[in-house]
Amino acid sequence: MLVVCQCNSKLKKVGNTYFFCKASDAILLATRLLHNTMAANGATTTGAPPAKKSKKANDGASTEEDTETQKALEEIDACQNEIDYLNEKASEEILKVEQKYNQLRKPHLEKRNEFIKSIPNFWVTAFVNHPQISGILEEEEEDCLHYLTKLEVEEFEDIKSGYRINFHFSPNPFFENEILTKEFHLGTSGDPASESTPIRWKEGKKLPKQSKDLKSRKRAMEHKSFFKWFTDNGDPSYDDIAEVIKDDMWPNPLQYYLVPDIEVENGVDEGDSEEAEEDDDGAIEEEEEDDLEGEDGEEEVEEEEGDEDGGDE
């Protein structure tokens, strides 16, 4: 409550009542109180809409955007389902093609193996020349692999479920087996699994005989030696050597057997470069001999001139 009194005293307040000496002071205080009350209720003196209503407008726009985004995501998901369906169909078609051509390749692979048998040490040479397989070969194992006469990779009919690698050996002083097989397949749990033929080693011939400090390139390999790789069935999902044999060595072993003995650098064989060096050396020697002969001739001329001068005197 505001009361204006006729006195010279300043503003007084008794309870909720304000006493003023001037009407102008009462009007000023009333204006301030009104402004504070409107601000507390979210209103403004300029007539602007309250902040709460503005927030409701923003919420409406956000809801509309969310609806559009949800619709777009549903359409994307539908497209992805179609893509996945086509990918699955493509895999089925590719599988059929692979199965067809596996059958067509078989007679040629068998014929190739027959010719390979006629070449001594073909497989051990190819293994030694291969950058990854050679990394797990120890000297004693190389000796044993001289008896390896045939290598073959057999994929299961459905291809996806697994394959086996067969190593055929001639009679040898290391073990009794004629064929050593390592098989990779899906286990009962659906995880990759592997099995290998137990090796019947002859007495005192088990390989590797002892662990050795291998070269750095060998230490980088997961398996320390060839026969340790063969007998290890711990984690077939990370078997790099098996993948190398199946996908690199088996499709074309000839490329590793025919590694050239003479390295070619800049298009010139070492033999050619050696011949060129010999020719250069020969040319240099001839030039040196010519120079010596020239010097000897000059000395003879000088001696003759000296003799003539002596005779004149």
C-alpha positions as CSV (number, residue, x, y, z in Angstrom):
1,M,0.0,0.0,0.0
2,L,1.3,3.4,-1.0
3,V,0.3,6.6,1.1
4,V,1.4,10.2,0.3
5,C,1.6,12.5,3.3
6,Q,2.2,16.2,3.7
7,C,5.5,16.2,5.6
8,N,9.2,16.9,5.0
9,S,10.4,13.5,6.1
10,K,11.8,10.9,3.8
11,L,10.3,7.5,2.8
12,K,8.9,5.5,5.7
13,K,7.6,1.9,5.7
14,V,5.3,0.6,8.4
15,G,4.4,-3.1,7.8
16,N,3.3,-3.3,4.1
17,T,2.5,0.4,3.9
18,Y,4.9,3.0,2.3
19,F,4.6,6.7,3.4
20,F,5.9,9.3,0.9
21,C,6.2,13.0,1.1
22,K,6.0,13.5,-2.7
23,A,3.6,11.8,-5.1
24,S,6.4,11.5,-7.7
25,D,8.3,9.2,-5.3
26,A,5.3,7.0,-4.9
27,I,4.8,6.7,-8.7
28,L,8.5,5.8,-9.2
29,L,8.4,3.0,-6.6
30,A,5.1,1.6,-8.0
31,T,6.7,1.4,-11.5
32,R,9.6,-0.5,-10.1
33,L,7.5,-2.9,-8.2
34,L,5.3,-3.6,-11.3
35,H,8.4,-4.2,-13.5
36,N,9.8,-6.7,-11.0
37,T,6.5,-8.5,-10.7
38,M,6.2,-8.9,-14.5
39,A,9.7,-10.1,-14.9
40,A,9.2,-12.8,-12.2
41,N,6.1,-14.0,-14.1
42,G,8.1,-14.3,-17.4
43,A,6.5,-11.1,-19.0
44,T,8.2,-8.0,-20.3
45,T,7.2,-4.4,-20.3
46,T,7.7,-4.2,-24.1
47,G,4.9,-6.8,-24.8
48,A,7.3,-9.5,-26.0
49,P,5.9,-13.1,-25.8
50,P,7.1,-15.1,-22.8
51,A,10.1,-17.3,-23.0
52,K,8.1,-20.4,-22.2
53,K,5.9,-20.0,-25.3
54,S,9.1,-19.6,-27.4
55,K,10.5,-22.8,-26.1
56,K,7.3,-24.6,-27.1
57,A,7.7,-23.4,-30.6
58,N,11.3,-24.8,-30.8
59,D,10.2,-28.1,-29.4
60,G,7.7,-28.4,-32.2
61,A,10.3,-27.8,-34.9
62,S,12.6,-30.3,-33.3
63,T,9.9,-32.9,-33.2
64,E,9.2,-32.4,-36.9
65,E,12.9,-32.9,-37.7
66,D,13.1,-36.1,-35.6
67,T,10.1,-37.5,-37.6
68,E,11.8,-36.8,-40.9
69,T,15.1,-38.3,-39.7
70,Q,13.2,-41.4,-38.5
71,K,11.5,-41.8,-41.9
72,A,14.9,-41.5,-43.7
73,L,16.5,-44.1,-41.5
74,E,13.7,-46.5,-42.2
75,E,14.1,-46.0,-45.9
76,I,17.9,-46.5,-45.6
77,D,17.3,-49.7,-43.6
78,A,15.0,-51.0,-46.3
79,C,17.6,-50.3,-49.0
80,Q,20.3,-52.0,-47.0
81,N,18.1,-55.1,-46.7
82,E,17.8,-55.3,-50.4
83,I,21.6,-54.9,-50.8
84,D,22.2,-57.6,-48.3
85,Y,19.8,-59.9,-50.1
86,L,21.6,-59.3,-53.4
87,N,25.0,-59.9,-51.8
88,E,23.8,-63.2,-50.4
89,K,22.5,-64.2,-53.8
90,A,25.8,-63.2,-55.4
91,S,27.7,-65.4,-52.9
92,E,25.6,-68.4,-53.8
93,E,26.2,-67.8,-57.5
94,I,29.9,-67.4,-56.9
95,L,30.0,-70.6,-54.9
96,K,28.4,-72.5,-57.7
97,V,30.9,-71.1,-60.2
98,E,33.9,-72.0,-57.9
99,Q,32.6,-75.5,-57.4
100,K,32.2,-75.9,-61.2
101,Y,35.7,-74.7,-62.0
102,N,37.3,-76.7,-59.2
103,Q,36.0,-79.8,-60.9
104,L,37.4,-78.5,-64.3
105,R,40.8,-77.8,-62.7
106,K,41.2,-81.2,-61.1
107,P,42.5,-83.2,-64.1
108,H,45.0,-80.5,-64.9
109,L,46.3,-80.3,-61.3
110,E,46.7,-84.1,-61.3
111,K,48.6,-84.0,-64.6
112,R,50.8,-81.3,-63.2
113,N,51.6,-83.3,-60.2
114,E,52.7,-86.3,-62.3
115,F,55.2,-84.1,-64.2
116,I,56.4,-82.6,-60.9
117,K,57.3,-86.0,-59.6
118,S,59.8,-86.4,-62.4
119,I,61.8,-83.4,-61.2
120,P,64.0,-84.2,-58.2
121,N,63.6,-81.9,-55.1
122,F,60.9,-79.8,-56.8
123,W,58.9,-79.0,-53.7
124,V,61.7,-78.4,-51.3
125,T,63.2,-76.0,-53.8
126,A,60.0,-74.1,-54.2
127,F,59.6,-74.0,-50.4
128,V,63.1,-72.7,-49.9
129,N,62.6,-70.0,-52.5
130,H,59.3,-68.9,-51.0
131,P,59.8,-65.8,-48.7
132,Q,57.3,-66.9,-46.0
133,I,57.6,-70.7,-46.0
134,S,61.4,-70.5,-46.0
135,G,61.1,-68.4,-42.8
136,I,60.0,-71.5,-40.8
137,L,62.3,-74.1,-42.3
138,E,65.3,-75.3,-40.3
139,E,68.2,-77.2,-41.9
140,E,67.1,-80.6,-40.7
141,E,63.6,-80.0,-42.0
142,E,64.9,-79.0,-45.4
143,D,66.7,-82.4,-45.5
144,C,63.5,-84.1,-44.6
145,L,61.5,-82.2,-47.3
146,H,63.9,-83.6,-50.0
147,Y,61.6,-86.7,-49.7
148,L,58.4,-84.7,-50.4
149,T,57.2,-85.9,-53.8
150,K,53.7,-84.5,-54.0
151,L,51.7,-81.7,-52.5
152,E,47.9,-81.2,-53.0
153,V,45.2,-79.0,-51.6
154,E,41.7,-80.5,-51.5
155,E,38.8,-78.1,-50.8
156,F,35.6,-79.5,-49.4
157,E,32.7,-79.6,-51.9
158,D,30.9,-76.6,-50.4
159,I,34.3,-74.8,-50.3
160,K,33.3,-72.6,-47.3
161,S,33.4,-75.4,-44.7
162,G,37.2,-76.2,-45.1
163,Y,40.1,-77.8,-46.9
164,R,43.0,-80.2,-46.3
165,I,46.6,-80.1,-47.3
166,N,48.2,-83.5,-48.2
167,F,52.0,-84.0,-48.1
168,H,53.2,-87.2,-49.9
169,F,56.6,-88.5,-49.0
170,S,58.8,-91.2,-50.4
171,P,60.4,-93.7,-47.9
172,N,62.8,-91.7,-45.8
173,P,64.9,-92.0,-42.6
174,F,62.8,-89.6,-40.6
175,F,59.3,-91.1,-40.2
176,E,57.1,-94.0,-41.2
177,N,54.1,-92.0,-42.7
178,E,53.7,-91.9,-46.5
179,I,51.1,-89.1,-46.3
180,L,50.8,-86.3,-43.8
181,T,47.5,-84.4,-43.8
182,K,46.5,-81.2,-42.1
183,E,42.8,-80.4,-42.3
184,F,41.0,-77.1,-41.6
185,H,37.3,-77.1,-41.0
186,L,34.5,-75.6,-38.9
187,G,34.1,-77.2,-35.5
188,T,30.9,-78.2,-33.8
189,S,30.7,-74.7,-32.2
190,G,31.0,-73.1,-35.6
191,D,34.6,-71.8,-34.9
192,P,37.6,-72.7,-37.1
193,A,39.3,-76.0,-36.1
194,S,42.2,-78.0,-37.5
195,E,43.5,-81.6,-37.2
196,S,46.8,-83.1,-38.4
197,T,48.1,-86.6,-38.9
198,P,50.2,-87.9,-36.0
199,I,53.8,-88.3,-37.2
200,R,55.4,-91.7,-36.5
201,W,58.9,-90.5,-36.0
202,K,61.8,-93.0,-36.3
203,E,64.0,-93.3,-33.3
204,G,66.1,-90.3,-32.7
205,K,64.8,-88.5,-35.8
206,K,62.0,-86.3,-34.4
207,L,62.1,-82.8,-35.8
208,P,63.0,-80.1,-34.9
209,K,65.7,-81.7,-32.8
210,Q,66.2,-78.6,-30.6
211,S,65.1,-75.0,-30.4
212,K,67.4,-72.5,-32.1
213,D,67.8,-68.8,-32.2
214,L,66.2,-68.2,-35.6
215,K,66.8,-65.2,-37.8
216,S,64.7,-62.1,-37.2
217,R,62.5,-63.0,-40.2
218,K,61.9,-66.4,-38.7
219,R,61.1,-65.0,-35.2
220,A,58.4,-62.9,-36.8
221,M,56.5,-66.0,-37.8
222,E,54.0,-67.4,-35.4
223,H,55.3,-70.9,-35.8
224,K,58.9,-71.6,-35.1
225,S,59.4,-74.5,-37.6
226,F,57.7,-76.4,-40.3
227,F,56.8,-79.5,-38.3
228,K,55.8,-77.4,-35.3
229,W,53.4,-75.6,-37.6
230,F,52.1,-78.9,-38.9
231,T,51.4,-80.4,-35.4
232,D,50.1,-77.2,-33.8
233,N,46.3,-77.0,-33.9
234,G,45.9,-74.4,-31.3
235,D,44.4,-71.4,-33.2
236,P,43.7,-72.2,-36.9
237,S,42.0,-68.9,-37.5
238,Y,45.5,-67.2,-37.6
239,D,47.3,-69.9,-39.6
240,D,49.2,-67.8,-42.1
241,I,51.3,-70.7,-43.4
242,A,48.3,-72.8,-44.4
243,E,46.8,-69.8,-46.2
244,V,50.1,-69.2,-48.1
245,I,50.3,-72.9,-49.2
246,K,46.6,-72.9,-50.2
247,D,46.4,-69.6,-52.0
248,D,49.9,-68.9,-53.2
249,M,52.1,-72.0,-53.4
250,W,49.5,-74.5,-54.6
251,P,48.0,-72.5,-57.5
252,N,51.4,-71.8,-59.1
253,P,54.5,-73.5,-57.5
254,L,56.5,-73.2,-60.7
255,Q,57.1,-69.5,-60.1
256,Y,58.9,-70.3,-56.9
257,Y,60.8,-73.3,-58.3
258,L,62.1,-71.1,-61.2
259,V,63.6,-68.3,-59.2
260,P,66.6,-67.1,-61.3
261,D,70.1,-67.8,-59.9
262,I,71.5,-64.6,-61.4
263,E,69.9,-61.4,-60.2
264,V,69.2,-58.9,-62.9
265,E,69.8,-55.3,-62.0
266,N,68.7,-52.4,-64.3
267,G,68.2,-54.9,-67.1
268,V,71.7,-56.2,-67.1
269,D,72.7,-59.7,-65.8
270,E,75.5,-60.1,-63.4
271,G,77.3,-62.2,-66.0
272,D,77.0,-59.5,-68.6
273,S,78.2,-56.9,-66.1
274,E,81.2,-59.1,-65.3
275,E,82.1,-59.4,-69.0
276,A,81.8,-55.7,-69.4
277,E,84.1,-55.1,-66.5
278,E,86.6,-57.6,-68.0
279,D,86.4,-55.8,-71.3
280,D,87.0,-52.4,-69.6
281,D,89.9,-53.9,-67.7
282,G,91.4,-55.2,-70.9
283,A,91.0,-51.9,-72.6
284,I,92.7,-50.1,-69.7
285,E,95.6,-52.5,-69.8
286,E,96.0,-52.0,-73.5
287,E,96.0,-48.2,-73.0
288,E,98.6,-48.5,-70.3
289,E,100.8,-50.7,-72.5
290,D,100.5,-48.2,-75.4
291,D,101.5,-45.4,-73.0
292,L,104.5,-47.3,-71.8
293,E,105.6,-48.1,-75.4
294,G,105.2,-44.4,-76.2
295,E,107.3,-43.4,-73.3
296,D,110.0,-46.0,-74.2
297,G,110.0,-44.6,-77.8
298,E,110.5,-41.1,-76.6
299,E,113.4,-42.1,-74.4
300,E,115.1,-43.9,-77.3
301,V,114.7,-40.8,-79.5
302,E,116.3,-38.6,-76.8
303,E,119.2,-41.1,-76.4
304,E,119.8,-41.1,-80.2
305,E,119.8,-37.3,-80.2
306,G,122.2,-37.2,-77.4
307,D,124.6,-39.6,-79.2
308,E,124.4,-37.4,-82.3
309,D,125.3,-34.3,-80.4
310,G,128.3,-36.1,-78.8
311,G,129.5,-37.2,-82.2
312,D,129.4,-33.6,-83.6
313,E,131.5,-32.4,-80.7
